[in-house]
Amino acid sequence: MGKILLAVVAAIFGISLYSIVNRSETKINFPKNGYYGAGNPKQDDTSIKPFKIQVADKEIQDLKERLKNARIGHEQLEDVPNFEYGFPLTTLQQWREYWLTKYDWRKHEAQLNAFPQFTTQIEGLKIHFIHAKPPAGYKTVVPLLLAHGWPGNVYEFYKIIRMLTDPKKHGLGDQVAFEVVAPSMPGYGW
């Protein structure tokens, strides 16, 4: 047991030392005026606008045409059933067929629109966020900000938002609920 503990401590020390020695000295130049939008700084439109995901039928049809016309230019590698040397041909063909014939974008679009969504502008950036409120009847409502990481998005929170905003419905108690705000990182999602 002592040897294992010593090995773990040595590994942690080694990783820490390596990260200190190889630390990047890249300096990030943030705009001094606090404006991150395109072009010259201008006044933000601070209004909060309702947002709904609506992909035009034309866009969906365009995607299907691209998938149908895609040239798959490689052969299946022998004895390589996984992604070790790239995308397996049979898997690629199966996925393409799924997207062409079985994937129902409208169903998924409805799921993505399950919560009230909004956009606003902050420091020149369009910010998308979900704002889900609990139903009436909870003794205490606590505001909660859920922030996703990279490369994720707010969809990661869809199951938990339901439980946080209406815990009684999910058998989790009826005293406290959460009013959830979940912003998308700029440039991810919507």
N, C-alpha and C positions, 0 to 999 in steps of 0.2 A: 504494500500500500504506500509506503514511504517513497519508493522509487517512482511510482506513478505520479504522486504529488510533486516530487522534485522535477520530473519531466514536464508536467503541466506548467509549473512555475517558470522553468527555463524557457519553455516555448512562448509563454506570455511575455517574458522579459525580452526574448529575441525579437518577437514581432514588434514590441514597443520600440526597441532600439532601432530596428530597421525603418520603422515609420518616421522616427525623428531624423535619422540620417538622410533619408530620401524624401524629405518634406519638400513639396513644391513651393517655390517662392513667387509664383505667378500672382501679380497684383491685379485685382479686378477694378477696373475704372468705372465706378457708378456715376451716372450723370449728376453733376453738382446741383442742378436745378430740380431734381426729383421727378423729371418727366421721362417716361420710358416709351412713349408712343412714337409712331413714325412721324417724320417731319419736324417742323418747328413747334415748340411748346405752345399749347393753347389751353384755354379754360376747359376743364372737364365738364361733361354733361353728367351731373350727379343724379339725374332721375333714375328711378328703378323701374325697369321695363319687364313685363311678363315675357317669358321665353318658352317656346315649344319647339321640340325637334320635329321638323317636317322636311323629309327628303322627297324631292319631286319624283314622280313616276319616270320622267325622262332620265334622271340620274341613275335610277335603279336599272332601267333598261340599258343604258350606256354601259354600266358595270357588267351586266350579263353578256352584252355583245363583246366586250373586251375579253371576258373569260372564255366565251365560245371561240373567239378568234385567236386566242393566245397560242403561240408556237412553243411547244414543249420540245426543246432541242437536245435532250439527253436520253440515254438508255438506262435501264435499270442495271445497277451494278450487281454482279453475282455475289452471293453469300454476304450481302450487306443489307440486313432488313431494317436498319435504323438510320438515323441522321448523321452517322459518323463521318461520311464523306459527302455530305450535301443532302438535298431533299430527295427522298426515294421517289422514283417515277410513279409507282403504283399509288403511293399515298397522295402525291400531287394530283393524279387523275381522279382519285376518289374525292378529294376535297373540292376540286373544280366541279365535279358532278353534283356534289352536295349543294354548293353555292348556286349552281344553275337550276337545279330542280327541286330542292327541298327547303332551302333557307327562306324563311318568311320574314322579310324585313319589317313589314307592317306590324307583325306581332311583337317584334323586339322594339320597334319604335314606340309602341304603346307602353311597354314595360319601362322604357327610358323616360317616358312622360308621366310616370306614376306619381311623382311628387311635384309640387309647385316649383317652377324654376324661373329665374330672373337674370337679367344682365344689368350692369351699371359700368361706369367708367371711373377708374382710379389711376391717377398719375399717367394718363394717356393710354392706358390699357383697358380693353373691354374685358370685364370680369363676369364670368358666368357662375351662378351659385344656386343651390337648392335651399329653400327655406320651408321646412316642414314643421307644422304646429300640431300639438296634441288636441284631441277633441275636448270639449268642455267637461268639467267634472273632476279634474284632478286637483287635490288640495294644494300641491306645490308644483310649479312649472319652472324648470331651471334651463337657462339658455346654454347651449352647447355648440362649440365650433369644432367640426370634424375636418381636418386637413389631411389630404392624401399625399403620398410621396411620389417620386418618379420611379418608374414610368407608369404609375397607376393613374386612376381617375376616380371621380366621385361614385361611379357605379359600384365600386368596392363596398360602399356603405349601404347599398339599397336594402339588404336584409336587416341590418342592425337599426337603420332609421325607423323601420316599422315597429321594432321592439322598443326603441327609445321614446318614440312619440306616443305610443299606445301600449304601455306595458300590461295593463289590465287585460287587454284582448289576448295577450300571449301568456297569461298566467303568471305574470311577474310582479303583481302588486298593483294597488290602486291609489297610492298616496302621492307618489312623485312621478312626473313625466318630464320629458325634455323637449324644448323647442330647438330644433336642429338647423344650423346653417352649415352647409358644406360647399365651399367655393372650389371651383376647378382651378388648377394652376394655369396661369396664362399660357396659351398655346396648346393646351391639352384638352381634347374633347371639343367643347363648343365655345 
